[in-house]
Amino acid sequence: MTIPKPLVQLNQAFLVATVLAGLTVHTSILLMPFAVGVVTLVTKKNPLIAFSRRFLPNPPSSYPQEDRDQQLFNQWIATVCLGFALIFLAAGLPIIAAVFGAMVIIAAGVALMGYCIGCTVRYQLMMWKHRRAKTDY
């Protein structure tokens, strides 16, 4: 299953904007991307993408497509980082929270520019599992 690239980019821009606002304007804003991430991981459907699909001017299949499983993996990484940011904020450690938030901003920002850090991580993980499986025989 695939997702039209403009919708993936919308999600990436949402992450950059809300996490940046959460780190600079008010920390409670971080709850928005975290909640979207949790819902996405539980239901396997991103509510932002599902809502925005109707606004595509062309049929979804006419756009370059992104792999759904890869996007779920990326969402998992972002949601875990946001969870840690929220935990560290609650613990009174805003600098460590900012580091985890910055990782999300950087990864989503770089992805908007065309390089997917999560894709590299997932590829390496898959290759490690493959190599491990080969040596088990």
Backbone hydrogen bonds in HBPLUS format (Angstrom, degrees):
<---DONOR---> <-ACCEPTOR-->    atom                        ^
c    i                          cat <-CA-CA->   ^        H-A-AA   ^      H-
h    n   atom  resd res      DA  || num        DHA   H-A  angle D-A-AA Bond
n    s   type  num  typ     dist DA aas  dist angle  dist       angle   num
A0068-ARG N   A0001-MET O   3.14 MM  67  5.72 165.5  2.16 148.9 144.8     1
A0003-ILE N   A0066-GLU O   2.82 MM  63  5.11 149.3  1.91 142.3 152.5     2
A0066-GLU N   A0003-ILE O   2.75 MM  63  5.11 154.5  1.82 143.1 151.8     3
A0007-LEU N   A0004-PRO O   2.97 MM   3  5.63 135.2  2.18 118.3 129.5     4
A0008-VAL N   A0004-PRO O   3.29 MM   4  6.69 149.1  2.39 145.5 154.4     5
A0005-LYS N   A0064-PRO O   2.76 MM  59  5.56 163.7  1.79 168.6 163.6     6
A0008-VAL N   A0005-LYS O   3.08 MM   3  5.00 118.4  2.47  96.9 112.4     7
A0009-GLN N   A0005-LYS O   2.88 MM   4  6.14 161.4  1.92 159.8 164.8     8
A0010-LEU N   A0006-PRO O   2.95 MM   4  6.12 141.6  2.10 133.1 143.4     9
A0011-ASN N   A0007-LEU O   3.10 MM   4  6.34 155.6  2.16 141.2 146.5    10
A0012-GLN N   A0008-VAL O   2.98 MM   4  6.31 153.6  2.05 146.6 154.4    11
A0013-ALA N   A0009-GLN O   2.87 MM   4  6.08 159.0  1.91 148.6 153.9    12
A0014-PHE N   A0010-LEU O   2.87 MM   4  6.06 153.3  1.94 147.0 155.0    13
A0015-LEU N   A0011-ASN O   2.97 MM   4  6.24 154.3  2.04 145.7 151.9    14
A0016-VAL N   A0012-GLN O   3.01 MM   4  6.32 165.3  2.03 151.3 154.6    15
A0017-ALA N   A0013-ALA O   2.88 MM   4  6.05 174.7  1.88 155.8 157.4    16
A0018-THR N   A0014-PHE O   2.91 MM   4  5.91 169.3  1.92 151.8 155.4    17
A0019-VAL N   A0015-LEU O   2.98 MM   4  5.80 160.7  2.02 146.4 152.6    18
A0020-LEU N   A0016-VAL O   3.02 MM   4  5.91 157.0  2.07 142.5 149.8    19
A0021-ALA N   A0017-ALA O   2.95 MM   4  6.06 158.1  2.00 141.9 148.6    20
A0022-GLY N   A0018-THR O   2.79 MM   4  5.88 147.5  1.89 137.9 147.9    21
A0023-LEU N   A0019-VAL O   2.93 MM   4  6.13 140.6  2.09 144.5 153.7    22
A0024-THR N   A0020-LEU O   2.99 MM   4  6.12 133.8  2.21 141.9 154.3    23
A0025-VAL N   A0021-ALA O   2.69 MM   4  5.07 157.0  1.74 137.9 145.7    24
A0026-HIS N   A0021-ALA O   3.23 MM   5  6.66 149.2  2.33 146.5 155.5    25
A0029-ILE N   A0026-HIS O   3.07 MM   3  5.95 164.0  2.09 126.2 130.7    26
A0030-LEU N   A0027-THR O   3.01 MM   3  5.70 156.2  2.07 118.5 124.6    27
A0031-LEU N   A0028-SER O   3.06 MM   3  5.62 158.5  2.11 112.3 118.8    28
A0032-MET N   A0029-ILE O   3.07 MM   3  5.73 149.4  2.16 115.8 122.8    29
A0034-PHE N   A0030-LEU O   3.25 MM   4  6.32 156.5  2.31 145.7 152.7    30
A0035-ALA N   A0031-LEU O   2.82 MM   4  5.84 158.0  1.87 144.3 150.2    31
A0036-VAL N   A0032-MET O   2.99 MM   4  6.25 165.5  2.01 158.2 162.0    32
A0037-GLY N   A0033-PRO O   2.91 MM   4  6.01 154.1  1.98 140.4 147.9    33
A0038-VAL N   A0034-PHE O   2.89 MM   4  6.18 157.9  1.94 152.3 157.9    34
A0039-VAL N   A0035-ALA O   2.95 MM   4  6.15 171.1  1.96 155.4 157.7    35
A0040-THR N   A0036-VAL O   2.91 MM   4  6.04 158.0  1.96 145.7 152.6    36
A0041-LEU N   A0037-GLY O   2.93 MM   4  6.14 159.7  1.97 150.5 155.4    37
A0042-VAL N   A0038-VAL O   2.92 MM   4  6.10 153.0  1.99 151.6 159.1    38
A0043-THR N   A0039-VAL O   2.88 MM   4  5.90 170.9  1.89 155.0 158.0    39
A0044-LYS N   A0040-THR O   2.69 MM   4  5.01 132.0  1.92 135.1 146.1    40
A0050-ALA N   A0046-ASN O   2.85 MM   4  6.06 165.9  1.87 159.1 163.8    41
A0051-PHE N   A0047-PRO O   2.95 MM   4  5.97 159.8  1.99 141.8 147.0    42
A0052-SER N   A0048-LEU O   2.98 MM   4  6.03 158.7  2.02 143.3 149.7    43
A0053-ARG N   A0049-ILE O   2.97 MM   4  5.93 135.5  2.17 148.1 156.9    44
A0055-PHE N   A0052-SER O   2.88 MM   3  5.47 158.4  1.93 120.9 127.9    45
A0056-LEU N   A0053-ARG O   3.22 MM   3  5.71 170.5  2.23 116.6 119.0    46
A0062-SER N   A0059-PRO O   2.88 MM   3  5.53 162.2  1.91 124.4 130.4    47
A0063-TYR N   A0060-PRO O   3.35 MM   3  5.95 171.6  2.36 117.7 119.9    48
A0071-GLN N   A0067-ASP O   3.07 MM   4  6.36 153.9  2.14 146.6 154.2    49
A0072-LEU N   A0068-ARG O   2.92 MM   4  6.24 150.1  2.01 150.8 159.4    50
A0073-PHE N   A0069-ASP O   3.00 MM   4  6.24 153.0  2.08 143.4 150.5    51
A0074-ASN N   A0070-GLN O   2.91 MM   4  6.21 161.7  1.94 151.1 155.8    52
A0075-GLN N   A0071-GLN O   2.86 MM   4  6.02 153.1  1.93 142.6 150.5    53
A0076-TRP N   A0072-LEU O   2.88 MM   4  6.07 146.5  2.00 142.1 151.1    54
A0077-ILE N   A0073-PHE O   3.08 MM   4  6.46 158.8  2.13 151.9 156.0    55
A0078-ALA N   A0074-ASN O   3.01 MM   4  6.30 168.8  2.02 153.2 155.8    56
A0079-THR N   A0075-GLN O   2.85 MM   4  5.93 160.5  1.89 148.7 154.4    57
A0080-VAL N   A0076-TRP O   2.97 MM   4  6.13 160.6  2.01 151.4 156.3    58
A0081-CYS N   A0077-ILE O   3.00 MM   4  6.23 165.9  2.02 153.5 157.6    59
A0082-LEU N   A0078-ALA O   2.89 MM   4  6.10 157.0  1.94 147.8 154.5    60
A0083-GLY N   A0079-THR O   2.83 MM   4  5.99 150.7  1.91 143.6 152.2    61
A0084-PHE N   A0080-VAL O   2.94 MM   4  6.25 158.4  1.99 152.5 157.3    62
A0085-ALA N   A0081-CYS O   2.92 MM   4  6.19 154.5  1.98 144.8 152.6    63
A0086-LEU N   A0082-LEU O   2.91 MM   4  6.18 159.7  1.95 150.6 155.1    64
A0087-ILE N   A0083-GLY O   2.95 MM   4  6.19 156.4  2.00 147.9 154.8    65
A0088-PHE N   A0084-PHE O   2.87 MM   4  6.06 167.7  1.88 156.4 159.1    66
A0089-LEU N   A0085-ALA O   2.91 MM   4  6.12 148.1  2.02 144.7 154.0    67
A0090-ALA N   A0086-LEU O   2.97 MM   4  6.16 161.0  2.00 147.3 152.2    68
A0091-ALA N   A0087-ILE O   2.93 MM   4  6.18 137.6  2.11 141.8 154.3    69
A0093-LEU N   A0088-PHE O   2.76 MM   5  5.06 162.7  1.79 165.5 160.1    70
A0092-GLY N   A0089-LEU O   3.03 MM   3  5.16 158.8  2.08 105.9 111.6    71
A0097-ALA N   A0093-LEU O   3.12 MM   4  6.37 159.8  2.17 151.2 157.6    72
A0098-ALA N   A0094-PRO O   2.84 MM   4  5.97 151.4  1.93 140.7 148.1    73
A0099-VAL N   A0095-ILE O   3.07 MM   4  6.39 143.0  2.22 141.2 150.7    74
A0099-VAL N   A0096-ILE O   3.15 MM   3  5.07 122.0  2.50  92.1 106.6    75
A0100-PHE N   A0096-ILE O   3.20 MM   4  6.61 158.5  2.25 151.5 155.1    76
A0101-GLY N   A0097-ALA O   2.95 MM   4  6.23 158.8  1.99 151.4 158.1    77
A0102-ALA N   A0098-ALA O   2.74 MM   4  5.83 153.8  1.80 144.6 152.3    78
A0103-MET N   A0099-VAL O   3.01 MM   4  6.29 143.8  2.14 142.3 151.5    79
A0104-VAL N   A0100-PHE O   3.39 MM   4  6.73 149.8  2.49 140.8 147.1    80
A0104-VAL N   A0101-GLY O   3.12 MM   3  5.27 121.0  2.48  98.1 111.9    81
A0105-ILE N   A0101-GLY O   3.02 MM   4  6.38 163.9  2.05 152.5 156.9    82
A0106-ILE N   A0102-ALA O   2.82 MM   4  5.95 167.3  1.83 154.0 157.3    83
A0107-ALA N   A0103-MET O   2.96 MM   4  6.02 166.6  1.98 144.3 148.7    84
A0108-ALA N   A0104-VAL O   2.91 MM   4  5.99 172.1  1.91 156.3 158.9    85
A0109-GLY N   A0105-ILE O   2.81 MM   4  5.76 153.0  1.88 143.0 152.0    86
A0110-VAL N   A0106-ILE O   2.80 MM   4  5.88 164.3  1.83 152.6 156.6    87
A0111-ALA N   A0107-ALA O   2.98 MM   4  6.09 152.0  2.06 140.2 148.5    88
A0112-LEU N   A0108-ALA O   2.96 MM   4  6.23 147.4  2.07 142.4 150.7    89
A0113-MET N   A0109-GLY O   3.23 MM   4  6.56 131.5  2.48 134.6 147.1    90
A0113-MET N   A0110-VAL O   2.96 MM   3  5.00 131.6  2.20  95.8 109.9    91
A0115-TYR N   A0110-VAL O   3.20 MM   5  5.73 162.9  2.23 139.5 135.1    92
A0114-GLY N   A0111-ALA O   2.95 MM   3  5.00 154.8  2.02 101.5 109.8    93
A0120-THR N   A0116-CYS O   3.29 MM   4  6.64 151.2  2.38 142.8 149.2    94
A0120-THR N   A0117-ILE O   3.09 MM   3  5.20 118.1  2.49  98.1 112.7    95
A0121-VAL N   A0117-ILE O   2.99 MM   4  6.35 159.5  2.03 153.4 159.3    96
A0122-ARG N   A0118-GLY O   2.86 MM   4  6.02 165.0  1.88 148.2 152.5    97
A0123-TYR N   A0119-CYS O   2.89 MM   4  5.99 158.4  1.93 145.3 151.7    98
A0124-GLN N   A0120-THR O   2.99 MM   4  6.17 165.7  2.01 149.8 153.4    99
A0125-LEU N   A0121-VAL O   2.93 MM   4  6.14 155.5  1.99 148.8 156.1   100
A0126-MET N   A0122-ARG O   2.84 MM   4  6.06 158.8  1.88 150.6 156.2   101
A0127-MET N   A0123-TYR O   2.87 MM   4  6.12 157.5  1.92 151.5 158.0   102
A0128-TRP N   A0124-GLN O   2.88 MM   4  6.05 155.0  1.94 146.0 152.9   103
A0129-LYS N   A0125-LEU O   2.96 MM   4  6.22 159.7  2.00 148.7 153.8   104
A0130-HIS N   A0126-MET O   2.93 MM   4  6.15 155.1  1.99 145.0 152.3   105
A0131-ARG N   A0127-MET O   2.87 MM   4  6.11 165.0  1.89 153.0 156.5   106
A0132-ARG N   A0128-TRP O   2.92 MM   4  6.05 157.8  1.97 147.5 154.2   107
A0133-ALA N   A0129-LYS O   2.89 MM   4  6.06 153.4  1.96 145.9 153.0   108
A0134-LYS N   A0130-HIS O   3.02 MM   4  6.28 149.8  2.11 147.7 155.6   109
A0135-THR N   A0131-ARG O   3.19 MM   4  6.46 146.7  2.30 144.3 152.0   110
A0136-ASP N   A0133-ALA O   3.35 MM   3  5.24 145.5  2.48  94.2 103.8   111
